[in-house]
Amino acid sequence: MRHAVPDGDLAILIDQAVTEKLARLEARRFARTERPRKSVADTDTTPSSRQVPSEVRRAVSERDADQCSYRDDAGHRCGERERLEYHHRHPFGYGGDHSVDNVALLCHPHNDLLAQVDYGHLSRRRNP
């Protein structure tokens, strides 16, 4: 990387490497790309597998602003931006599709909570 950092400053090299790695991980997780192959309109959202299509992941990530979309009874939105997961509002196990309207970003605890509610596993309820 001498061409990018001629003086070989290790701190700058590490910063660039970490920044590039984080960008690649984010691109893979949220299906971000500069030139997507398909649009959401061209995507098959039928529940043929658990894999949420890339086009839907991109649209949901943008719609939810890379933040947990869970709202409590008072209407307050969770502020978590890490460990986000895709959640089917109408559960995949009950025939829910992969449409943008049916998929939301939730943090792990809220995704787990709604999965317990959806599937009736309330006996595993965690202490707050």
Residue frames as a rotation matrix with the C-alpha (Angstrom) as fourth column:
MET 1
0.562 0.827 0.000 0.00
0.827 -0.562 0.000 0.00
0.000 0.000 -1.000 0.00
ARG 2
-0.351 -0.790 -0.503 2.99
0.699 -0.578 0.420 2.30
-0.623 -0.204 0.756 -0.49
HIS 3
-0.696 0.117 0.709 1.20
0.576 -0.497 0.648 3.93
0.428 0.860 0.279 -3.40
ALA 4
0.367 0.915 0.170 -1.64
0.526 -0.354 0.773 5.06
0.768 -0.195 -0.611 -1.07
VAL 5
0.992 -0.125 -0.031 0.52
-0.034 -0.489 0.872 5.97
-0.124 -0.863 -0.489 1.94
PRO 6
0.611 -0.790 -0.036 4.03
-0.049 0.007 -0.999 6.88
0.790 0.612 -0.034 0.71
ASP 7
-0.094 -0.709 0.698 5.50
-0.835 -0.326 -0.443 7.43
0.542 -0.625 -0.562 4.18
GLY 8
-0.338 -0.028 -0.941 4.21
0.074 0.996 -0.057 4.02
0.938 -0.089 -0.335 5.38
ASP 9
-0.624 0.173 0.762 2.45
-0.748 -0.412 -0.520 5.43
0.224 -0.895 0.386 8.47
LEU 10
-0.932 0.171 -0.319 1.11
0.211 0.973 -0.094 2.30
0.294 -0.155 -0.943 10.19
ALA 11
-0.614 0.740 -0.275 -1.84
0.181 -0.207 -0.961 4.09
-0.769 -0.640 -0.007 11.83
ILE 12
-0.201 0.517 -0.832 -3.10
-0.842 -0.525 -0.123 5.34
-0.500 0.676 0.541 8.46
LEU 13
-0.692 -0.115 -0.713 -2.63
-0.556 0.715 0.425 1.91
0.461 0.690 -0.558 6.86
ILE 14
-0.909 0.376 -0.179 -4.58
0.408 0.718 -0.564 0.17
-0.084 -0.585 -0.806 9.65
ASP 15
-0.407 0.785 -0.467 -7.34
-0.190 -0.573 -0.797 2.81
-0.893 -0.236 0.382 9.48
GLN 16
-0.288 0.269 -0.919 -7.71
-0.953 -0.173 0.248 2.31
-0.093 0.947 0.306 5.71
ALA 17
-0.847 -0.074 -0.527 -7.72
-0.196 0.964 0.181 -1.48
0.495 0.257 -0.830 6.05
VAL 18
-0.792 0.588 -0.167 -10.37
0.411 0.310 -0.857 -1.45
-0.452 -0.747 -0.487 8.80
THR 19
-0.300 0.683 -0.666 -12.51
-0.540 -0.697 -0.471 1.05
-0.786 0.218 0.578 6.87
GLU 20
-0.450 0.080 -0.889 -12.38
-0.849 0.271 0.454 -1.11
0.277 0.959 -0.054 3.74
LYS 21
-0.935 0.093 -0.342 -13.20
0.164 0.969 -0.186 -4.29
0.314 -0.231 -0.921 5.70
LEU 22
-0.618 0.748 -0.244 -16.20
0.186 -0.162 -0.969 -2.64
-0.764 -0.644 -0.038 7.38
ALA 23
-0.252 0.506 -0.825 -17.48
-0.853 -0.519 -0.058 -1.41
-0.457 0.689 0.562 4.01
ARG 24
-0.654 -0.041 -0.755 -17.23
-0.533 0.733 0.423 -4.93
0.536 0.679 -0.501 2.59
LEU 25
-0.917 0.337 -0.212 -19.02
0.393 0.681 -0.618 -6.46
-0.064 -0.650 -0.757 5.58
GLU 26
-0.410 0.791 -0.453 -21.79
-0.194 -0.561 -0.804 -3.88
-0.891 -0.242 0.384 5.37
ALA 27
-0.373 0.233 -0.898 -22.13
-0.927 -0.130 0.351 -4.48
-0.035 0.964 0.264 1.63
ARG 28
-0.824 0.041 -0.566 -22.53
-0.093 0.974 0.206 -8.21
0.559 0.222 -0.798 2.22
ARG 29
-0.833 0.491 -0.253 -24.91
0.424 0.273 -0.864 -7.89
-0.355 -0.827 -0.436 5.17
PHE 30
-0.086 0.831 -0.549 -27.23
-0.008 -0.552 -0.834 -5.30
-0.996 -0.068 0.054 3.61
ALA 31
0.144 0.100 0.985 -26.64
0.863 0.475 -0.174 -6.32
-0.485 0.874 -0.018 -0.02
ARG 32
0.652 0.039 -0.757 -25.24
-0.119 -0.981 -0.154 -2.91
-0.749 0.191 -0.635 -0.91
THR 33
-0.153 -0.687 0.711 -23.68
0.831 0.300 0.469 -2.48
-0.535 0.662 0.525 -4.30
GLU 34
-0.602 -0.129 -0.788 -23.07
-0.164 -0.946 0.280 0.38
-0.781 0.298 0.548 -6.70
ARG 35
-0.527 0.410 -0.744 -24.81
-0.834 -0.080 0.546 -1.41
0.164 0.909 0.384 -9.58
PRO 36
-0.348 0.457 0.819 -27.57
-0.380 0.730 -0.569 -3.76
-0.857 -0.509 -0.080 -8.40
ARG 37
-0.985 -0.069 0.156 -28.67
0.095 0.540 0.837 -6.34
-0.142 0.839 -0.525 -10.97
LYS 38
-0.365 0.929 0.070 -32.39
0.720 0.234 0.653 -6.16
0.590 0.289 -0.754 -10.19
SER 39
-0.639 0.311 0.703 -34.91
-0.550 -0.825 -0.135 -3.82
0.538 -0.472 0.698 -8.66
VAL 40
-0.773 0.424 0.472 -37.47
-0.301 0.410 -0.861 -4.76
-0.559 -0.808 -0.189 -6.01
ALA 41
0.179 0.903 -0.390 -40.17
-0.828 -0.075 -0.556 -4.76
-0.531 0.423 0.734 -8.69
ASP 42
0.190 -0.188 -0.964 -38.27
-0.810 0.525 -0.262 -7.47
0.555 0.830 -0.052 -10.63
THR 43
-0.767 -0.602 0.222 -37.73
-0.597 0.543 -0.591 -9.66
0.235 -0.585 -0.776 -7.57
ASP 44
0.021 0.717 -0.697 -39.61
-0.030 0.697 0.717 -12.85
0.999 0.006 0.036 -6.76
THR 45
-0.523 -0.189 0.831 -40.74
-0.753 -0.353 -0.555 -12.45
0.399 -0.916 0.042 -3.15
THR 46
0.574 0.736 -0.359 -42.58
-0.479 0.657 0.582 -15.75
0.664 -0.162 0.730 -2.79
PRO 47
0.351 -0.423 0.835 -41.55
-0.899 0.095 0.427 -17.73
-0.260 -0.901 -0.347 0.30
SER 48
0.774 -0.098 -0.625 -39.52
-0.287 0.827 -0.485 -20.40
0.564 0.554 0.612 -1.49
SER 49
0.039 -0.774 -0.632 -36.58
0.713 0.465 -0.525 -20.22
0.700 -0.430 0.570 0.96
ARG 50
0.557 0.139 -0.819 -35.62
0.783 -0.415 0.462 -18.36
-0.276 -0.899 -0.340 4.13
GLN 51
-0.520 -0.854 -0.001 -33.09
0.785 -0.478 0.394 -16.24
-0.337 0.204 0.919 2.21
VAL 52
0.517 0.626 -0.583 -34.37
0.337 -0.775 -0.534 -12.66
-0.786 0.079 -0.613 1.90
PRO 53
0.509 -0.318 0.800 -33.52
0.846 0.017 -0.532 -11.43
0.156 0.948 0.278 -1.64
SER 54
-0.484 -0.846 -0.225 -30.75
0.862 -0.505 0.042 -8.84
-0.149 -0.174 0.973 -1.95
GLU 55
-0.581 0.308 0.753 -33.05
0.280 -0.794 0.540 -6.27
0.764 0.525 0.375 -3.50
VAL 56
0.556 0.827 -0.082 -35.43
0.293 -0.103 0.951 -6.53
0.778 -0.552 -0.299 -0.54
ARG 57
0.304 -0.531 -0.791 -32.56
0.946 0.073 0.315 -6.34
-0.110 -0.844 0.525 1.97
ARG 58
-0.742 -0.590 0.320 -31.32
0.640 -0.765 0.074 -3.14
0.201 0.259 0.945 0.32
ALA 59
-0.259 0.736 0.626 -34.79
0.076 -0.630 0.773 -1.55
0.963 0.247 0.107 0.31
VAL 60
0.690 0.522 -0.502 -35.56
0.493 0.168 0.853 -2.53
0.530 -0.836 -0.142 3.92
SER 61
-0.073 -0.822 -0.565 -32.16
0.989 -0.133 0.066 -1.31
-0.129 -0.554 0.823 5.12
GLU 62
-0.813 -0.196 0.549 -32.74
0.368 -0.903 0.222 2.04
0.452 0.382 0.806 3.42
ARG 63
0.091 0.952 0.293 -36.34
0.107 -0.301 0.948 2.35
0.990 -0.055 -0.129 4.63
ASP 64
0.801 0.239 -0.549 -35.44
0.512 0.201 0.835 1.55
0.310 -0.950 0.038 8.25
ALA 65
0.685 -0.576 0.447 -32.32
-0.481 -0.818 -0.316 3.78
0.548 0.002 -0.837 8.09
ASP 66
-0.104 -0.782 -0.614 -30.04
0.053 0.612 -0.789 0.96
0.993 -0.114 -0.022 9.34
GLN 67
-0.758 -0.032 0.652 -31.75
-0.621 -0.272 -0.735 1.06
0.201 -0.962 0.186 12.74
CYS 68
-0.864 0.495 -0.090 -34.01
0.493 0.797 -0.350 -1.28
-0.101 -0.347 -0.933 14.68
SER 69
-0.690 0.656 0.306 -37.60
-0.204 -0.582 0.787 -0.50
0.695 0.480 0.535 13.69
TYR 70
-0.312 0.575 -0.756 -39.21
0.826 0.557 0.083 -1.81
0.469 -0.599 -0.649 16.90
ARG 71
-0.494 0.258 0.830 -41.57
-0.390 -0.919 0.054 0.62
0.777 -0.297 0.555 18.61
ASP 72
-0.934 0.166 -0.318 -42.82
0.358 0.484 -0.798 0.14
0.022 -0.859 -0.512 22.17
ASP 73
-0.111 0.990 -0.083 -46.38
0.994 0.111 -0.014 0.78
-0.004 -0.084 -0.996 23.37
ALA 74
0.281 0.167 -0.945 -45.61
0.400 -0.916 -0.043 4.49
-0.873 -0.365 -0.324 23.83
GLY 75
0.967 0.142 0.211 -44.35
0.242 -0.258 -0.935 4.74
-0.078 0.956 -0.284 20.23
HIS 76
0.480 -0.867 -0.136 -40.66
-0.698 -0.471 0.540 5.12
-0.532 -0.164 -0.831 21.11
ARG 77
0.872 -0.209 -0.443 -38.34
-0.255 0.579 -0.774 3.58
0.418 0.788 0.452 18.54
CYS 78
0.731 -0.682 0.032 -35.40
0.438 0.504 0.744 1.43
-0.524 -0.530 0.667 19.55
GLY 79
0.765 -0.471 -0.439 -32.14
-0.582 -0.797 -0.160 3.20
-0.274 0.378 -0.884 18.74
GLU 80
0.225 -0.725 0.651 -29.99
-0.004 0.668 0.744 0.09
-0.974 -0.170 0.147 18.23
ARG 81
0.637 -0.098 -0.764 -27.86
-0.755 -0.277 -0.594 0.09
-0.154 0.956 -0.251 15.07
GLU 82
-0.509 -0.842 -0.179 -25.79
-0.851 0.523 -0.038 -3.05
0.125 0.133 -0.983 15.72
ARG 83
-0.932 0.090 0.352 -26.62
0.008 0.974 -0.226 -6.77
-0.363 -0.208 -0.908 15.49
LEU 84
-0.193 0.894 -0.404 -29.56
-0.837 -0.365 -0.409 -6.01
-0.513 0.259 0.818 13.19
GLU 85
-0.837 0.038 0.545 -31.55
0.201 0.949 0.243 -8.91
-0.508 0.313 -0.802 11.77
TYR 86
-0.727 0.639 -0.251 -34.32
-0.537 -0.302 0.788 -9.24
0.428 0.707 0.563 9.20
HIS 87
-0.794 0.547 0.265 -37.70
0.033 0.474 -0.880 -10.06
-0.607 -0.690 -0.394 10.70
HIS 88
-0.767 0.632 0.114 -40.83
0.241 0.118 0.963 -11.19
0.595 0.766 -0.243 8.86
ARG 89
-0.700 0.574 0.425 -43.87
-0.714 -0.568 -0.409 -9.35
0.007 -0.590 0.807 10.23
HIS 90
0.673 0.739 0.036 -46.08
-0.734 0.673 -0.089 -12.20
-0.090 0.034 0.995 8.99
PRO 91
0.102 -0.798 0.594 -43.75
-0.583 0.436 0.686 -15.08
-0.806 -0.416 -0.421 9.93
PHE 92
-0.369 -0.381 -0.848 -42.01
-0.916 0.302 0.263 -17.05
0.156 0.874 -0.461 7.21
GLY 93
-0.986 -0.059 0.158 -43.02
-0.105 0.947 -0.303 -20.25
-0.132 -0.315 -0.940 9.03
TYR 94
-0.225 0.972 0.072 -46.66
0.302 0.139 -0.943 -19.33
-0.926 -0.190 -0.325 8.52
GLY 95
0.171 0.267 0.948 -46.27
0.955 0.191 -0.226 -18.53
-0.241 0.945 -0.223 4.82
GLY 96
0.662 0.039 -0.748 -45.08
0.078 -0.997 0.017 -14.92
-0.745 -0.070 -0.663 5.04
ASP 97
0.769 -0.351 0.534 -43.41
0.599 0.105 -0.794 -13.64
0.222 0.931 0.291 1.88
HIS 98
-0.144 -0.931 -0.336 -40.23
0.923 -0.249 0.293 -11.62
-0.356 -0.268 0.895 1.38
SER 99
0.381 0.320 0.867 -41.93
0.682 -0.731 -0.030 -8.39
0.624 0.603 -0.497 0.31
VAL 100
-0.624 -0.636 0.454 -40.52
0.231 -0.705 -0.670 -5.09
0.746 -0.314 0.587 1.53
ASP 101
-0.023 0.714 0.700 -43.74
-0.680 -0.524 0.512 -4.47
0.733 -0.464 0.498 3.47
ASN 102
0.858 0.418 -0.298 -43.41
-0.133 0.741 0.658 -7.80
0.495 -0.525 0.692 5.31
VAL 103
0.279 -0.852 -0.443 -39.71
0.850 0.434 -0.299 -7.55
0.447 -0.293 0.845 6.26
ALA 104
0.891 -0.023 0.454 -38.24
-0.200 -0.917 0.346 -5.23
0.409 -0.399 -0.821 8.89
LEU 105
-0.184 -0.973 -0.138 -34.87
0.077 0.126 -0.989 -4.62
0.980 -0.192 0.052 10.53
LEU 106
0.876 0.396 0.275 -34.80
-0.252 -0.111 0.961 -5.44
0.411 -0.912 0.003 14.23
CYS 107
-0.179 -0.902 0.394 -32.03
-0.928 0.022 -0.371 -5.72
0.326 -0.432 -0.841 16.78
HIS 108
-0.669 -0.174 -0.723 -31.42
-0.124 0.985 -0.122 -9.23
0.733 0.008 -0.681 18.12
PRO 109
-0.945 0.322 -0.060 -33.38
0.135 0.217 -0.967 -8.84
-0.298 -0.922 -0.249 21.40
HIS 110
-0.293 0.891 -0.346 -36.45
-0.683 -0.448 -0.577 -7.39
-0.669 0.067 0.740 19.65
ASN 111
-0.226 0.165 -0.960 -36.31
-0.829 0.485 0.279 -9.96
0.511 0.859 0.027 16.86
ASP 112
-0.879 -0.146 -0.453 -36.15
0.085 0.888 -0.453 -12.69
0.468 -0.437 -0.768 19.51
LEU 113
-0.774 0.632 -0.033 -39.05
-0.151 -0.234 -0.960 -11.13
-0.615 -0.738 0.277 21.44
LEU 114
-0.075 0.791 -0.607 -41.30
-0.937 -0.265 -0.229 -10.94
-0.342 0.551 0.761 18.37
ALA 115
-0.443 -0.126 -0.887 -40.33
-0.545 0.824 0.156 -14.47
0.711 0.553 -0.434 17.31
GLN 116
-0.985 0.103 -0.138 -41.37
0.172 0.585 -0.793 -15.71
-0.001 -0.805 -0.594 20.75
VAL 117
-0.424 0.881 -0.212 -44.68
-0.460 -0.411 -0.787 -13.88
-0.780 -0.236 0.579 20.41
ASP 118
-0.122 0.353 -0.928 -45.23
-0.989 0.033 0.142 -15.13
0.081 0.935 0.345 16.83
TYR 119
-0.289 -0.109 -0.951 -44.45
-0.369 0.929 0.005 -18.75
0.883 0.352 -0.309 17.58
GLY 120
0.654 0.741 0.153 -45.75
-0.390 0.157 0.907 -18.90
0.648 -0.653 0.392 21.15
HIS 121
0.134 -0.690 -0.712 -42.50
0.633 0.612 -0.474 -19.65
0.762 -0.387 0.519 22.96
LEU 122
0.369 0.080 0.926 -43.25
-0.371 -0.901 0.226 -17.26
0.852 -0.427 -0.303 25.79
SER 123
0.978 -0.030 -0.206 -42.05
0.192 0.507 0.840 -19.72
0.079 -0.861 0.502 28.40
ARG 124
0.158 -0.987 0.012 -38.46
0.976 0.154 -0.153 -18.76
0.149 0.036 0.988 27.46
ARG 125
0.785 0.206 0.584 -39.13
0.213 -0.975 0.057 -15.11
0.582 0.080 -0.809 28.30
ARG 126
-0.214 -0.957 -0.196 -35.98
0.715 -0.017 -0.699 -13.39
0.665 -0.289 0.688 29.50
ASN 127
0.279 0.199 -0.940 -35.61
0.860 -0.488 0.151 -11.14
-0.429 -0.850 -0.307 32.50
PRO 128
0.863 0.070 0.500 -35.52
0.345 -0.804 -0.484 -7.45
0.368 0.591 -0.718 31.51
